[in-house]
Amino acid sequence: MRIRHSVLTTALAAALVALPGIAAVPQSEADRLGSDLTPLGGEAAGNGGAIPAWDGGVRAAPSGVSYTPGQFHPDPFASDSVQFTINRGNLNDYAANLTEGQKAMFARYESFEMNVYPTRRSAAFPQRIYDMTKRNATTARLVADGDGVADAAEGIPFPIPQNGHEVIWNHKLKWKGVSSVRYNNQAPVTSSGSYNLVRLREDFFAPYETEGRTIADINNILLYFYQSVEAPPRLAGQLLLVHESLNQAETPRQAWVYNPGQRRVRRAPNVAYDNPGTASDNLRTSDMTDMFNGALDRFDWQLVGKKEIYVPYNSYKAHGAALSDLIQPGHLNPDLLRYELHRVWVVDARLKSGARHINSRRTFYVDEDSWQILIADHYDSDGNLWRYSEAPSISYYEMPLFWSTLETHHDLKNGRYLATGLDNAEGKTIDYRIQFTADQFSPQNLRNRGVR
């Protein structure tokens, strides 16, 4: 795989293996944002081949197409054709631009293939996010050995990253709107392709993203998150509330669950790590939400560099497809997925000596244009590749923002996988028009909601 060095100055390259705590970049480096770097820190130029220059991304629905927020998004690139297909037969021709998890998928499933389309750098965000990102570049800093962020607000904290912690915090703090509600339905799929759909409603409120707020204003809260299981009946009524913090050493993530059988709220301290995700049939951990969303303290995070990888991107076909067409044995229907060649930051996380987690290692592939983790390879306690995760993503151009439309987490040992984010059958997708407040995410409010 080819490592790209064009955005790394000599000083930054030397810092790739440095410990967290490096000071923010000087103004001269921040001034590259919006020049040779995109406003969020990606390389503005193309690669002289398949990857084009960034031209501002997609900020509106396709011309001439009727679209109302809350509807599934019409494809801005519907006229694009497949350029070539990667399969088991020609895998070696493209291996330099594939992850180990992708190679393992080809090895396990003869039916797995990747339709590669023209690369469209569609990621776009509001101007205030760009403005705040440029400000953060000169002020943001890691604290508590990389477990927290200080002196940042609203935008990406580290658009010119110097270590792996900073890249992962960029993913965690990427713009996803201030308030939203969605159905993050999930299907635990057996090796034969059967599943029972679990219906999950999720509410979000992000003080960090609120315009004009500071770290002091938000009391160390990055995100409020509420999740309720609405189906099937045997699981319905389970509730989860999370208060996600910016400095997790100062205030660890706080979580509460409501069990309808016990009719009481209790603390859930392990939600930050490797306990099973809600109704996931043990196919994902809590910290695999949004590809990674948890505490960083149990791993060492090495910034490997930047590589060109075929990643799921502009996945509009999968976005609103019928589940009967989308879900197949082993993996999603390849005809409904789109892969493109993009530059990604590669972060290799290895379990610290003496720390406990079911994964000994994870490798994350983070989009340079959006800071979304698009692919993750997971290794078991013996160091063997175990799971492969990917996040087909789209531009939610009504905001605008770029985020996953669904996720898949594949168990490479038993042939099962979990597909999440399946709002396809709801008739509507994530809605950013709702306005929540912090008091709606109190433990007492969870208790009030907990009526089966």
C-alpha positions in Angstrom: 0.0 0.0 0.0 1.3 3.5 -0.9 1.7 5.9 2.0 1.0 9.5 1.1 3.3 12.1 2.6 2.2 15.3 0.9 0.3 16.7 3.8 2.9 15.8 6.4 5.6 18.4 7.1 8.9 17.0 8.4 7.9 18.1 12.0 4.6 16.4 11.8 6.0 13.2 10.3 8.4 13.0 13.2 5.5 13.3 15.6 3.6 10.3 14.2 4.8 8.1 17.1 4.9 10.9 19.7 2.9 10.7 22.9 -0.3 12.6 23.2 -0.1 16.2 24.6 1.6 17.9 21.7 0.7 21.6 21.5 -1.7 22.9 18.9 -0.2 23.8 15.5 1.1 27.3 14.8 -1.0 29.8 12.8 1.2 29.2 9.7 0.1 25.6 9.6 -3.6 26.5 10.3 -3.5 28.9 7.4 -3.1 25.9 5.1 -6.8 25.0 5.8 -8.8 26.3 2.9 -5.6 26.5 0.8 -3.6 23.4 0.0 -5.7 21.6 2.6 -9.5 21.4 2.7 -11.2 23.4 5.5 -11.2 20.1 7.6 -7.6 19.1 6.8 -7.8 16.8 3.8 -5.4 17.2 0.8 -7.2 19.6 -1.5 -5.3 18.3 -4.6 -6.0 15.1 -6.3 -3.5 12.3 -6.6 -2.9 12.7 -10.4 -5.1 9.7 -11.0 -8.4 8.3 -9.7 -8.7 10.8 -6.8 -9.8 14.2 -8.0 -9.3 17.6 -6.3 -11.8 18.5 -3.6 -14.3 21.1 -5.1 -16.4 21.9 -2.1 -18.5 18.7 -1.9 -22.2 18.2 -2.2 -24.3 20.9 -0.5 -27.8 20.4 -2.1 -30.1 17.8 -3.6 -29.6 17.0 -7.3 -30.9 19.6 -9.6 -34.5 19.0 -10.7 -35.2 16.4 -8.0 -37.8 17.0 -5.3 -36.4 16.5 -1.8 -37.8 17.2 1.7 -35.6 16.8 4.8 -36.4 13.5 6.5 -36.9 11.7 3.2 -34.3 9.3 1.8 -31.7 11.2 -0.2 -31.8 11.1 -4.0 -28.4 10.0 -5.4 -26.4 13.0 -6.9 -24.3 10.4 -8.8 -27.0 8.2 -10.1 -25.6 8.3 -13.6 -22.2 7.0 -12.6 -21.2 3.6 -13.9 -19.2 0.8 -12.4 -15.5 1.2 -13.5 -14.5 -2.3 -12.5 -15.3 -5.0 -10.0 -12.9 -6.5 -7.5 -13.6 -10.2 -6.7 -11.7 -13.3 -5.6 -10.4 -13.9 -9.0 -8.6 -10.5 -9.5 -8.0 -9.7 -5.8 -4.2 -9.6 -6.2 -4.4 -6.9 -8.8 -5.9 -4.5 -6.2 -4.5 -5.9 -2.9 -2.2 -2.8 -2.3 -5.4 -0.7 -1.9 -7.3 -3.1 0.3 -7.4 -3.7 4.1 -6.6 -7.1 5.7 -10.3 -7.3 6.7 -11.4 -6.8 3.1 -9.0 -9.5 1.9 -10.4 -11.8 4.5 -14.0 -11.2 3.3 -12.9 -12.2 -0.2 -11.3 -15.3 1.2 -14.4 -16.4 3.1 -17.1 -15.5 0.6 -16.9 -16.3 -3.1 -20.0 -14.1 -3.5 -18.3 -11.0 -2.0 -17.2 -8.4 -4.5 -16.6 -4.7 -4.6 -18.1 -2.5 -7.4 -15.7 0.4 -7.8 -17.1 3.7 -9.1 -15.5 7.1 -9.9 -14.2 8.8 -6.8 -16.5 11.7 -5.8 -15.2 13.8 -2.9 -18.7 14.7 -1.8 -18.1 15.6 1.9 -19.2 19.1 2.8 -20.0 20.9 6.1 -21.4 24.3 7.3 -19.1 27.3 7.0 -19.2 27.8 10.8 -17.7 24.3 11.2 -14.9 25.2 8.9 -14.3 28.5 10.7 -14.3 26.8 14.1 -12.0 24.1 12.8 -9.4 26.7 11.8 -9.7 28.3 15.2 -9.4 24.9 17.0 -6.2 24.1 15.0 -4.3 26.7 17.0 -6.0 26.1 20.4 -7.1 22.5 20.9 -5.0 20.2 22.9 -5.1 16.7 24.3 -5.4 16.2 28.1 -5.3 13.3 30.5 -2.8 11.3 28.3 -5.1 11.6 25.3 -8.3 10.6 27.0 -9.7 14.2 26.8 -9.8 17.3 24.6 -9.5 20.9 25.8 -9.8 24.4 24.3 -12.0 23.3 21.3 -15.6 23.8 20.3 -17.9 23.0 17.4 -15.4 22.1 14.7 -12.8 19.4 14.2 -10.2 19.8 17.0 -7.1 18.6 15.2 -7.4 19.1 11.4 -3.6 18.7 11.1 -3.2 15.6 13.3 0.1 14.7 14.9 -0.8 11.4 16.5 -3.4 8.6 16.6 -5.3 10.0 19.5 -6.0 13.2 17.6 -7.3 11.4 14.6 -9.7 9.3 16.7 -10.9 12.4 18.5 -11.6 14.1 15.2 -13.8 11.2 14.3 -15.6 11.4 17.7 -16.1 15.2 17.4 -17.0 15.3 13.7 -20.1 17.4 12.8 -23.3 15.3 13.0 -25.7 18.1 13.8 -26.9 19.5 17.1 -30.1 17.5 17.5 -31.5 14.5 15.6 -33.7 11.5 15.9 -33.3 8.3 13.9 -34.3 4.6 13.7 -31.0 2.7 14.0 -32.6 -0.6 13.4 -30.3 -3.6 13.3 -30.4 -7.1 11.8 -28.2 -9.9 13.4 -27.9 -12.0 10.3 -27.1 -15.8 10.5 -24.8 -17.6 8.1 -27.9 -18.7 6.2 -29.1 -15.1 5.8 -32.0 -15.2 8.2 -32.6 -12.5 10.8 -35.1 -10.8 13.2 -35.1 -7.1 12.8 -34.6 -5.1 16.0 -36.2 -1.7 16.0 -34.2 1.0 17.8 -35.1 4.7 18.2 -32.2 7.0 19.0 -32.2 10.6 20.1 -29.1 12.8 20.0 -28.2 16.2 21.4 -24.6 17.5 21.1 -23.7 20.5 23.3 -20.2 20.5 21.7 -21.7 21.3 18.3 -24.0 24.0 19.6 -23.1 27.4 18.1 -21.4 29.8 20.5 -20.9 27.3 23.3 -17.6 26.8 25.1 -16.1 23.8 27.0 -17.1 25.6 30.3 -20.6 26.1 29.1 -21.3 22.4 28.4 -20.0 21.0 31.7 -17.7 18.6 29.9 -20.6 17.0 28.0 -19.9 16.1 24.3 -23.1 14.3 23.6 -26.4 13.2 25.1 -27.7 9.9 23.7 -30.9 8.1 24.3 -31.8 4.7 22.8 -35.0 2.7 23.1 -35.8 -0.8 21.9 -39.2 -0.8 20.3 -39.3 -4.3 18.7 -39.4 -7.3 18.8 -41.8 -7.7 21.8 -39.4 -9.8 23.9 -36.8 -6.9 23.9 -39.1 -3.9 23.7 -38.9 -1.5 26.6 -35.1 -1.6 27.1 -33.7 1.9 27.4 -30.2 3.3 27.4 -29.1 6.8 28.3 -25.5 8.0 27.8 -23.7 11.2 28.8 -20.5 11.3 26.7 -17.7 13.5 28.1 -14.9 15.4 26.4 -12.4 14.7 29.2 -13.0 11.1 30.1 -10.3 11.1 32.8 -12.1 14.0 34.6 -15.6 12.6 34.1 -15.9 9.1 32.6 -18.8 8.4 30.3 -22.0 8.0 32.3 -24.6 5.6 31.3 -27.9 4.3 32.7 -30.2 1.5 31.5 -33.8 0.7 32.2 -34.9 -2.9 32.3 -38.7 -3.2 31.9 -38.8 -6.5 33.8 -37.2 -5.0 36.9 -38.8 -1.6 36.3 -35.8 0.3 37.5 -33.0 2.5 36.3 -29.4 1.4 37.1 -25.9 2.5 36.2 -24.1 0.9 33.3 -20.4 1.7 33.7 -19.1 -0.8 31.1 -21.0 0.8 28.2 -17.7 2.6 27.2 -15.9 -0.6 26.4 -16.4 -4.1 25.2 -19.7 -5.2 26.7 -22.2 -6.4 24.0 -24.0 -3.6 22.2 -27.8 -3.3 22.7 -29.7 -6.3 21.2 -26.7 -7.0 19.0 -26.6 -10.8 19.6 -22.9 -10.3 20.6 -21.9 -9.2 17.1 -20.6 -5.8 18.2 -19.4 -4.1 21.4 -20.6 -0.8 22.8 -17.5 1.0 21.7 -18.1 -0.2 18.1 -21.0 2.2 17.8 -20.4 4.6 14.9 -17.3 2.4 14.2 -15.6 3.6 17.4 -17.2 5.6 20.2 -15.8 4.9 23.6 -12.9 5.6 26.0 -9.4 5.6 24.5 -7.5 4.7 27.6 -7.1 0.9 27.1 -5.2 1.1 23.8 -2.1 2.6 22.4 -3.0 4.6 19.3 -0.3 4.8 16.6 -0.8 7.0 13.5 0.6 4.9 10.7 0.1 7.5 8.0 -2.2 8.0 5.0 -3.1 5.4 2.4 -5.3 5.1 -0.6 -8.0 2.5 0.1 -11.1 1.3 -1.7 -13.8 2.4 0.8 -17.6 2.4 0.9 -18.6 5.9 -0.2 -21.7 7.7 -1.6 -23.8 4.7 -0.7 -27.1 6.1 -1.9 -28.3 2.8 -3.4 -28.1 1.0 0.0 -29.5 4.1 1.8 -33.1 3.5 1.0 -33.1 0.0 -0.5 -35.7 -2.7 0.5 -34.2 -4.9 3.2 -35.2 -8.0 1.2 -32.9 -6.8 -1.6 -30.1 -5.5 0.7 -29.6 -8.3 3.2 -28.0 -11.6 2.0 -26.1 -14.5 3.5 -22.6 -13.5 4.5 -22.8 -9.8 3.5 -25.0 -7.1 2.0 -25.9 -7.3 -1.7 -22.8 -6.1 -3.6 -25.0 -4.6 -6.3 -26.3 -2.0 -3.8 -22.9 -1.0 -2.5 -20.5 1.5 -4.0 -16.7 1.6 -3.4 -14.4 4.4 -4.3 -10.6 5.1 -4.0 -10.0 7.6 -1.2 -7.2 8.8 1.0 -7.6 7.7 4.6 -5.7 8.2 7.7 -4.7 4.8 9.2 -4.6 4.4 13.0 -3.5 1.2 14.6 -4.7 0.6 18.2 -3.1 -2.0 20.3 -4.2 -3.1 23.7 -2.0 -1.8 26.5 -0.1 -4.2 28.7 -2.4 -5.1 31.6 -5.5 -3.7 30.1 -8.6 -5.8 29.3 -10.6 -5.8 26.1 -11.8 -8.6 23.8 -9.8 -7.0 21.0 -6.0 -7.1 21.2 -5.8 -4.8 18.2 -7.9 -2.7 15.9 -7.0 -0.8 12.7 -9.1 2.2 11.7 -9.3 3.8 8.3 -10.5 7.4 8.6 -11.7 9.5 5.7 -9.5 12.6 5.1 -12.4 14.7 4.0 -14.9 14.0 6.8 -13.0 12.2 9.6 -15.6 9.4 9.4 -14.2 6.0 10.2 -15.1 4.0 7.0 -13.4 0.7 7.8 -12.2 -1.1 10.9 -10.3 -4.4 11.2 -10.6 -6.1 14.6 -8.2 -8.8 16.1 -9.0 -11.3 18.8 -7.0 -11.9 22.0 -4.5 -14.2 20.1 -3.8 -11.5 17.5 -5.8 -13.2 14.7 -8.1 -11.2 12.5 -11.7 -11.6 13.8 -14.1 -9.0 12.7 -14.4 -6.7 9.7 -16.5 -3.5 9.9 -17.5 -0.9 7.3 -19.6 2.2 7.2 -21.3 2.9 3.9 -21.8 6.7 4.0 -23.5 9.5 2.2 -23.7 13.3 2.2 -26.7 14.5 4.2 -26.8 17.6 2.0 -29.6 19.4 3.8 -27.2 20.1 6.7 -24.7 19.6 5.1 -22.7 16.7 6.7 -21.1 13.4 5.7 -21.9 10.4 7.9 -22.7 6.7 7.7 -26.1 5.6 6.4 -25.6 2.1 7.9 -22.8 -0.1 9.3 -21.9 -3.8 9.0 -19.9 -5.8 11.5 -18.8 -9.2 10.2 -17.6 -12.1 12.3 -15.1 -13.8 10.0 -15.0 -16.9 12.1 -18.6 -18.0 12.2 -20.0 -16.3 9.1 -22.5 -14.1 10.9 -22.8 -10.3 10.6 -24.7 -7.4 12.1 -26.2 -4.7 9.9 -27.2 -1.5 11.8 -28.7 1.8 10.8 -31.5 0.0 8.8 -34.1 2.7 8.7 -34.9 1.5 5.1 -38.3 0.2 6.1 -39.3 3.2 8.1 -40.3 5.4 5.2 -38.0 8.1 6.6 -34.4 8.6 7.5 -32.6 10.6 10.2 -34.3 13.9 10.9 -32.2 16.9 12.0 -35.1 19.4 12.4 -36.0 18.3 15.9 -34.7 20.4 18.8 -33.8 18.7 22.1 -32.6 20.2 25.3 -30.2 18.8 28.0 -32.9 18.3 30.6 -34.6 15.7 28.3 -31.6 13.5 28.8 -31.6 13.2 32.6 -31.8 9.9 34.4 -35.1 11.0 35.9 -36.4 11.5 32.4 -35.3 8.0 31.5 -37.2 6.6 34.5 -40.3 8.5 33.3 -39.9 7.0 29.8 -39.5 3.5 31.2 -43.1 2.4 31.0 -43.6 -0.7 29.0 
